[in-house]
Amino acid sequence: MIEAILAEFSGSERVAEAARKAAWALEPRDLDVRARIRMRVVSAFLEEGLAESDLAGTTGYGYDDAARTRYESLLARVFRGDRALARLTFASGTHAIVTTLAACAAPGETILSAAGRPYDTLHHALVTAPYSLVSTGVGYAEVELDPQLRFDPVALAESLATSTPRVIFVQRSRGYSPRPSLAIAEIEELVNVVRSFAPNIFIVVDNCYGEFVEEREPLEVGADAIVGSLIKNVGGGLAPTGAYVVGSAEVIERVAARHYAPGLGTALGPSLGFGRALVQGLFAAPAIVGESLRGLDFAAALFSELGFEVEPLAGAPRSDTVQAISLGSADALLRFARGLQQTLPINAKFAPVPGAVPGYVDEVVMSSGAFVAGSTLELSCDGPLRPPFQVYLQGGTLAEHVALGALSAADAVLKGPEAEQR
């Protein structure tokens, strides 16, 4: 397999040799777990019993939209929730997360981020942006991570012993942060700590990048709601836009009232003919996530061979479809993005440049050439221009394509002025 990939690679022999040493990471692993995750989705489809007539969709208000109803029912089955709200009118995962938090925490009540500060855009929306939730009277607090940048159950317990927030927020993936992503076992421990103090607190998990990576999902360990983008793992590379919330019936009703208007419930929201893409993308998603994990494992092994710090390590358990690689400088980060861009199916001739991104203090460089604009289930990378100059390699629908992208990125990095130091 690696020789077939190297046949499309025209870079240095040093990178090619490192790739041969890293090739073991491309081999499928945890096949029994991957099979059970796939069968979870297959079983949900068989239980749902879709007909082709269910996929037609509606326009206008979207009343009686069978495609939307069936899709949300499938999501509820797959993620073990009471109900789901999945709408094209959610512009992003951040939009859906903020809507959910605002629906669950009224002015005078507090949101507690239980595993450190969330990613920049969300923190900005909650705390520092004009018209943020904090500006409306909603309280906000954080529980710091431990010295190893892990969730700290003792610190969470100490916080809950002195105050009772209305909502606990949990970010599963690392965001633009050196911290590791949260495993389901850690989320389960977090939930148990919260329930031991206040069983009625809403626990909301940002599930972006985490779907179908582990065998269990957050609702199965006691969370009240999970939120994610449809153009990440769940969309299978086919969803055109949108986001979802899955959880308890109460949370879904609250979110619908916030997203639309009180009293309208979940009856609105046309699927606009995209029902087929949403449903088909969900069916394919577990297999594509498996491809992404194989490719990211190879990228971790390759950059480790070349002397870079990576997290997680190749072969280590994964909690999301993100690979962090510490590159050491802004120049190396930019080179990585440009090297990866050269292998993407769309806009491969473009050269990424750093720029301002709403919600981020630092400039960010991004590499993306997706069939669905902004889709991070498709291969992409980004990273803020700040120490430790980590790049976050995301997604990939074909393991071999992720591997080729990693090779091109590595070759570009090693052509930089700091290469001789390695």
C-alpha positions as CSV (number, residue, x, y, z in Angstrom):
1,M,0.0,0.0,0.0
2,I,2.7,2.5,0.9
3,E,4.5,2.0,-2.4
4,A,1.3,2.8,-4.3
5,I,1.0,6.0,-2.3
6,L,4.7,6.9,-2.7
7,A,4.3,6.4,-6.5
8,E,2.3,9.7,-6.4
9,F,4.8,11.4,-4.2
10,S,7.7,13.4,-5.7
11,G,9.3,14.7,-2.5
12,S,12.5,13.9,-0.7
13,E,13.9,10.4,0.0
14,R,14.0,11.2,3.7
15,V,10.2,11.6,3.8
16,A,9.7,8.5,1.7
17,E,11.9,6.4,4.0
18,A,10.0,7.7,7.1
19,A,6.8,6.8,5.3
20,R,8.0,3.2,4.8
21,K,8.8,3.0,8.5
22,A,5.4,4.5,9.4
23,A,3.4,2.3,7.0
24,W,2.3,-0.1,9.8
25,A,0.0,2.7,11.0
26,L,-2.1,2.4,7.8
27,E,-3.2,-1.1,8.7
28,P,-6.8,-1.3,9.9
29,R,-7.0,-1.8,13.7
30,D,-9.8,-2.4,16.2
31,L,-11.8,-4.2,13.5
32,D,-14.3,-5.6,15.9
33,V,-15.0,-2.1,17.3
34,R,-15.3,-0.6,13.9
35,A,-17.7,-3.3,12.8
36,R,-19.9,-2.7,15.8
37,I,-20.0,1.0,15.2
38,R,-21.0,0.4,11.5
39,M,-23.7,-2.1,12.6
40,R,-25.1,0.4,15.0
41,V,-26.0,2.6,12.0
42,V,-27.1,-0.2,9.8
43,S,-29.4,-1.4,12.6
44,A,-30.9,2.1,13.0
45,F,-31.8,2.2,9.3
46,L,-33.4,-1.3,9.4
47,E,-35.4,-0.3,12.5
48,E,-36.5,3.0,10.9
49,G,-37.8,1.4,7.8
50,L,-37.3,4.2,5.3
51,A,-39.2,4.3,2.0
52,E,-37.9,6.2,-1.0
53,S,-40.9,8.5,-0.8
54,D,-39.6,9.7,2.6
55,L,-36.6,11.4,0.9
56,A,-38.5,14.0,-1.2
57,G,-38.4,16.9,1.2
58,T,-40.3,20.2,1.3
59,T,-39.8,24.0,0.9
60,G,-41.4,26.9,2.6
61,Y,-42.3,26.3,6.3
62,G,-41.4,22.6,6.0
63,Y,-44.5,21.2,7.6
64,D,-44.8,17.5,7.3
65,D,-41.3,17.0,6.0
66,A,-40.8,13.3,6.0
67,A,-37.1,13.5,5.1
68,R,-36.4,15.7,8.1
69,T,-38.6,13.6,10.4
70,R,-36.9,10.3,9.4
71,Y,-33.4,11.8,9.5
72,E,-33.9,13.1,13.0
73,S,-35.4,9.8,14.1
74,L,-32.3,8.0,12.7
75,L,-30.0,10.3,14.7
76,A,-31.9,9.7,17.9
77,R,-31.6,5.9,17.3
78,V,-27.9,6.0,16.4
79,F,-26.9,8.2,19.4
80,R,-29.4,6.7,21.9
81,G,-31.3,10.0,22.5
82,D,-35.0,10.6,23.1
83,R,-35.3,13.0,20.2
84,A,-33.2,15.0,17.7
85,L,-33.3,18.4,16.1
86,A,-31.2,18.5,12.9
87,R,-31.6,21.5,10.7
88,L,-30.0,23.1,7.7
89,T,-30.7,26.5,9.3
90,F,-28.0,25.8,11.9
91,A,-25.1,27.5,10.1
92,S,-22.4,25.7,12.1
93,G,-21.7,23.6,15.1
94,T,-20.9,26.8,17.1
95,H,-24.4,28.2,16.2
96,A,-26.1,25.0,17.4
97,I,-24.0,24.9,20.6
98,V,-24.7,28.5,21.6
99,T,-28.4,28.0,20.8
100,T,-28.5,24.9,23.0
101,L,-26.6,26.6,25.9
102,A,-28.9,29.7,25.6
103,A,-31.9,27.4,25.6
104,C,-30.8,25.7,28.8
105,A,-29.5,28.6,30.8
106,A,-31.6,31.7,31.5
107,P,-30.2,35.1,32.7
108,G,-29.1,34.7,36.3
109,E,-28.1,31.0,35.8
110,T,-24.6,29.8,35.1
111,I,-22.8,27.7,32.4
112,L,-19.8,25.9,33.7
113,S,-17.2,24.7,31.2
114,A,-16.1,21.6,33.0
115,A,-12.9,20.7,31.0
116,G,-11.1,24.0,30.6
117,R,-11.7,26.8,28.2
118,P,-13.6,25.9,25.0
119,Y,-12.3,26.7,21.5
120,D,-11.8,30.4,20.7
121,T,-14.9,31.0,18.7
122,L,-17.2,29.5,21.2
123,H,-15.6,31.3,24.2
124,H,-15.9,34.5,22.2
125,A,-19.6,33.9,21.6
126,L,-20.3,33.0,25.2
127,V,-18.2,35.7,27.0
128,T,-16.5,38.4,25.0
129,A,-18.4,39.1,21.8
130,P,-21.0,41.9,21.5
131,Y,-24.4,40.4,22.5
132,S,-22.6,37.4,24.0
133,L,-24.6,35.2,26.5
134,V,-22.7,36.8,29.4
135,S,-23.9,40.2,28.2
136,T,-27.5,39.0,28.5
137,G,-27.0,38.1,32.2
138,V,-26.0,34.4,31.9
139,G,-23.1,33.5,34.1
140,Y,-20.0,31.7,32.9
141,A,-17.2,29.9,34.7
142,E,-14.5,27.3,33.9
143,V,-12.8,24.4,35.7
144,E,-9.1,24.4,34.8
145,L,-7.4,21.3,33.4
146,D,-4.8,19.5,35.5
147,P,-1.0,20.0,34.9
148,Q,-1.2,17.3,32.2
149,L,-3.9,19.3,30.5
150,R,-6.5,16.6,31.4
151,F,-10.0,16.9,32.8
152,D,-9.6,17.3,36.6
153,P,-12.4,15.5,38.5
154,V,-11.2,16.9,41.9
155,A,-11.3,20.5,40.7
156,L,-14.8,19.9,39.2
157,A,-16.0,18.5,42.5
158,E,-14.6,21.5,44.4
159,S,-16.4,23.9,42.1
160,L,-19.7,22.1,42.4
161,A,-19.3,22.0,46.2
162,T,-19.5,25.8,46.3
163,S,-21.9,26.6,43.4
164,T,-24.7,25.0,41.4
165,P,-24.6,25.9,37.7
166,R,-27.6,25.3,35.5
167,V,-25.5,23.8,32.6
168,I,-22.3,21.8,32.4
169,F,-20.6,22.2,29.1
170,V,-18.1,19.6,27.8
171,Q,-16.0,20.0,24.7
172,R,-15.0,16.5,23.5
173,S,-12.4,17.5,20.9
174,R,-9.3,19.5,21.6
175,G,-10.2,22.6,19.7
176,Y,-7.2,24.9,19.0
177,S,-5.5,23.7,22.2
178,P,-2.6,21.5,23.2
179,R,-4.9,19.5,25.5
180,P,-5.8,15.9,24.5
181,S,-9.4,15.2,23.4
182,L,-11.7,13.7,26.0
183,A,-12.4,10.0,25.8
184,I,-15.8,8.7,26.5
185,A,-14.5,7.1,29.7
186,E,-13.5,10.6,30.9
187,I,-16.9,12.1,30.0
188,E,-18.5,9.3,32.0
189,E,-16.4,10.1,35.0
190,L,-17.3,13.8,34.5
191,V,-21.0,13.0,34.4
192,N,-20.7,10.9,37.5
193,V,-19.1,13.7,39.4
194,V,-21.8,16.2,38.3
195,R,-24.7,13.8,39.2
196,S,-23.2,13.2,42.6
197,F,-23.8,16.9,43.4
198,A,-26.8,17.9,41.4
199,P,-28.7,15.3,39.3
200,N,-30.8,18.0,37.5
201,I,-28.0,20.0,36.0
202,F,-28.1,19.9,32.2
203,I,-24.9,18.3,30.7
204,V,-24.3,19.4,27.1
205,V,-21.4,17.8,25.1
206,D,-19.9,19.4,22.0
207,N,-19.6,16.2,20.0
208,C,-17.9,17.6,16.9
209,Y,-15.2,15.4,15.5
210,G,-16.1,12.6,18.0
211,E,-19.0,10.8,16.4
212,F,-18.4,7.2,15.4
213,V,-14.8,7.2,16.8
214,E,-15.5,5.3,20.0
215,E,-18.0,2.5,20.5
216,R,-20.1,4.6,23.0
217,E,-21.4,8.1,22.6
218,P,-21.9,10.7,25.3
219,L,-25.6,10.2,25.8
220,E,-24.9,6.6,26.7
221,V,-22.8,7.7,29.7
222,G,-25.4,10.1,31.0
223,A,-25.1,13.4,29.1
224,D,-28.4,15.2,28.4
225,A,-27.5,16.5,25.0
226,I,-24.9,16.2,22.3
227,V,-24.4,18.8,19.6
228,G,-22.4,18.6,16.4
229,S,-22.0,19.8,12.8
230,L,-23.4,17.9,9.9
231,I,-20.4,18.8,7.8
232,K,-18.1,16.9,10.2
233,N,-18.3,13.2,11.0
234,V,-22.1,12.7,10.9
235,G,-22.5,14.1,7.4
236,G,-20.4,11.4,5.7
237,G,-19.1,14.0,3.3
238,L,-22.5,14.5,1.7
239,A,-24.4,16.8,4.0
240,P,-24.4,20.3,2.5
241,T,-24.7,22.3,5.8
242,G,-26.4,22.2,9.1
243,A,-26.0,20.9,12.6
244,Y,-27.8,18.6,15.1
245,V,-28.8,18.4,18.7
246,V,-29.7,15.0,20.1
247,G,-30.8,14.4,23.7
248,S,-33.7,14.4,26.1
249,A,-37.1,15.5,25.0
250,E,-36.9,18.6,27.3
251,V,-33.7,19.8,25.8
252,I,-34.9,19.4,22.3
253,E,-38.1,21.4,23.0
254,R,-36.0,24.1,24.6
255,V,-33.6,24.3,21.7
256,A,-36.5,24.4,19.1
257,A,-38.1,27.2,21.0
258,R,-34.9,29.1,21.0
259,H,-34.0,28.4,17.4
260,Y,-37.5,29.2,15.9
261,A,-40.0,30.7,18.4
262,P,-41.7,29.6,21.6
263,G,-44.8,27.6,20.8
264,L,-43.7,26.5,17.3
265,G,-42.0,23.3,18.5
266,T,-40.1,21.2,16.0
267,A,-42.7,21.2,13.2
268,L,-40.9,23.8,11.1
269,G,-37.8,23.5,8.9
270,P,-37.8,22.3,5.3
271,S,-35.1,19.9,4.1
272,L,-35.2,21.6,0.7
273,G,-34.5,18.4,-1.1
274,F,-31.4,17.5,0.7
275,G,-32.9,14.7,2.7
276,R,-31.3,12.0,0.5
277,A,-27.8,13.5,1.0
278,L,-28.3,13.7,4.7
279,V,-29.6,10.2,5.1
280,Q,-27.0,8.7,2.7
281,G,-24.2,10.6,4.4
282,L,-25.2,9.2,7.8
283,F,-25.3,5.7,6.4
284,A,-21.7,6.1,5.1
285,A,-20.3,8.1,8.0
286,P,-18.9,5.2,10.2
287,A,-16.9,3.8,7.3
288,I,-15.5,7.2,6.3
289,V,-14.6,8.0,9.9
290,G,-12.7,4.7,10.0
291,E,-10.8,5.8,6.9
292,S,-10.0,9.1,8.5
293,L,-8.6,7.4,11.6
294,R,-6.3,5.1,9.6
295,G,-4.9,8.1,7.7
296,L,-4.4,10.2,10.8
297,D,-2.6,7.3,12.5
298,F,-0.2,7.2,9.6
299,A,0.3,11.0,9.8
300,A,1.1,10.6,13.5
301,A,3.6,7.9,12.8
302,L,5.2,9.8,9.9
303,F,5.8,13.0,11.8
304,S,7.1,11.0,14.8
305,E,9.6,9.4,12.6
306,L,10.7,12.8,11.4
307,G,11.2,14.1,15.0
308,F,8.0,16.1,15.6
309,E,5.8,15.9,18.7
310,V,2.4,14.5,17.9
311,E,-0.8,13.9,19.9
312,P,-2.2,11.3,20.0
313,L,0.7,9.0,19.2
314,A,0.2,6.5,16.3
315,G,-1.5,3.4,17.6
316,A,-2.9,5.2,20.7
317,P,-6.6,5.3,21.4
318,R,-8.4,8.1,19.6
319,S,-11.4,10.2,20.7
320,D,-11.8,12.3,17.6
321,T,-10.8,12.8,14.0
322,V,-8.1,15.4,14.7
323,Q,-4.4,14.9,14.8
324,A,-2.2,17.5,16.5
325,I,1.3,18.0,15.3
326,S,3.7,20.5,17.0
327,L,5.7,22.2,14.3
328,G,7.7,24.8,16.3
329,S,7.3,27.9,14.2
330,A,4.9,29.9,12.2
331,D,6.9,29.3,9.0
332,A,6.6,25.5,9.5
333,L,2.9,25.8,10.1
334,L,2.4,27.8,6.9
335,R,4.5,25.3,5.0
336,F,2.5,22.4,6.3
337,A,-0.8,24.0,5.2
338,R,0.6,24.8,1.7
339,G,2.0,21.3,1.3
340,L,-1.3,19.7,2.2
341,Q,-3.2,22.0,-0.1
342,Q,-1.3,20.7,-3.1
343,T,-3.0,17.3,-2.6
344,L,-6.6,18.4,-2.1
345,P,-9.2,17.6,-4.8
346,I,-10.4,21.2,-5.0
347,N,-8.2,24.3,-5.1
348,A,-5.0,22.4,-5.1
349,K,-3.2,25.2,-6.9
350,F,-4.1,27.7,-4.2
351,A,-1.6,28.7,-1.5
352,P,-3.0,29.3,2.0
353,V,-2.1,32.5,3.7
354,P,-2.7,33.4,7.4
355,G,-5.6,35.7,8.1
356,A,-8.1,36.9,10.7
357,V,-10.9,34.6,11.6
358,P,-13.9,35.9,13.6
359,G,-13.6,34.8,17.2
360,Y,-9.8,34.3,17.1
361,V,-7.3,36.7,18.6
362,D,-4.4,35.2,16.5
363,E,-4.2,34.9,12.8
364,V,-5.1,31.4,11.6
365,V,-3.9,29.5,8.5
366,M,-6.2,27.0,7.0
367,S,-5.9,24.4,4.2
368,S,-9.1,23.2,2.6
369,G,-10.2,21.9,-0.7
370,A,-13.5,20.1,0.1
371,F,-16.4,19.3,-2.1
372,V,-18.6,20.8,0.6
373,A,-17.1,24.2,1.6
374,G,-15.7,24.0,5.1
375,S,-16.3,20.3,5.5
376,T,-13.8,19.0,8.1
377,L,-14.7,15.4,7.5
378,E,-12.9,15.9,4.2
379,L,-9.2,16.3,4.5
380,S,-8.1,19.7,5.9
381,C,-5.9,21.4,8.4
382,D,-5.7,24.6,10.4
383,G,-3.9,26.2,13.2
384,P,-3.5,29.6,14.9
385,L,-0.1,31.4,14.6
386,R,0.8,31.1,18.2
387,P,3.1,28.9,20.3
388,P,3.5,25.9,20.3
389,F,2.5,26.3,16.6
390,Q,0.4,23.2,16.5
391,V,-1.3,22.2,13.3
392,Y,-4.6,20.3,13.5
393,L,-4.9,17.8,10.7
394,Q,-8.6,16.8,10.3
395,G,-10.7,14.2,8.6
396,G,-10.1,12.6,5.3
397,T,-12.5,10.3,3.5
398,L,-9.8,8.0,2.1
399,A,-6.9,6.8,4.3
400,E,-4.5,6.8,1.3
401,H,-5.4,10.4,0.5
402,V,-4.7,11.4,4.1
403,A,-1.4,9.6,3.8
404,L,-0.5,11.4,0.6
405,G,-1.4,14.8,2.1
406,A,0.7,14.1,5.2
407,L,3.7,13.2,2.9
408,S,3.3,16.4,0.9
409,A,3.0,18.5,4.1
410,A,6.0,16.8,5.7
411,D,8.1,17.4,2.6
412,A,7.1,21.1,2.6
413,V,8.0,21.5,6.3
414,L,11.4,19.9,5.8
415,K,12.3,22.3,3.1
416,G,12.0,25.2,5.6
417,P,14.9,27.0,7.2
418,E,14.7,25.0,10.4
419,A,14.9,21.6,8.7
420,E,18.7,21.1,9.3
421,Q,18.0,21.2,13.1
422,R,16.1,17.9,12.8
